[in-house]
Amino acid sequence: MKSQAPCSMRKLPRPVFTAACVLLLCCHAQAADLTVSAAASLTNAFRELAPLYEAQNPGTRVLLNFGASGALLQQIAKGAPADVFASADQETMDQAQGQSLIAASERRNFVSNTLVVVVPADAKAAPRSVSELVQPAYARIAIGLPASVPVGRYTKGLLERAGLWGAIEPKVIGAQNVRQALDYVARGEVDAGFVYGTDAAALPGRVKVALTVPTEVPVLYPIAPVAGSAQAAQARSFVAFMLSPPAQAVLARHGFGKP
């Protein structure tokens, strides 16, 4: 059985009907997927923000790809589809900019975060300082892999400055991203872990924050359109949206600070 046009359109004269069909096809062709590759620590916030952006931009569907910032950079460098890149540190975005993978003029810092030490919620003890992590009670410590995970780089840097990396490195359980480090702690597979404050807040009943650790370099998250994106206008729009009051309010509710 042949499909028929809606009855309201079937009543149109043929030239008008043809023009209407062309217009519908053009509108459909303009509908686009916007792929956003974002640091794992942005998972909860971006899952809430994506529908808000879609509601403001009918015809655009946001596809979210989460992972360690370094791993996402490698994906983009190898040609994986991406229109926007949001990193958890400046170093990774600097590398992307150095490789001409992002639109540098559109790069923006949009949130900040904190580095914390967490322990399982039912832990009988918690370190009062980073130096206490050398004690036997903390035999397994989850840390993001410094080579590709920004939280791991922040952690290794502060431990090296404190002269503690040599003693703690043998205890390290490497995590592919910050959410994996958080899961290790939540499941009680390690005695402590270094994560972002926003990640700890996502599992309040399963982990508890032992202490907040000051970092030498502020934990600032940059975001930028990917160079050569087929959705360049929407990519710029998404970056601007992240700095808008509604988006900033959502990010603040998830524990992120102002950039």
PyMOL commands that set and color helices and strands:
alter all, ss='L'
color gray80, all
select helices_A, chain A and resi 7-10+14-30+40-56+69-77+90-98+104-106+130-134+150-161+165-171+178-186+197-202+232-242+245-253
alter helices_A, ss='H'
color red, helices_A
select strands_A, chain A and resi 32-39+60-67+84-86+108-113+115-120+141-144+172-175+192-196+207-213+219-225
alter strands_A, ss='S'
color yellow, strands_A
deselect
rebuild
show_as cartoon
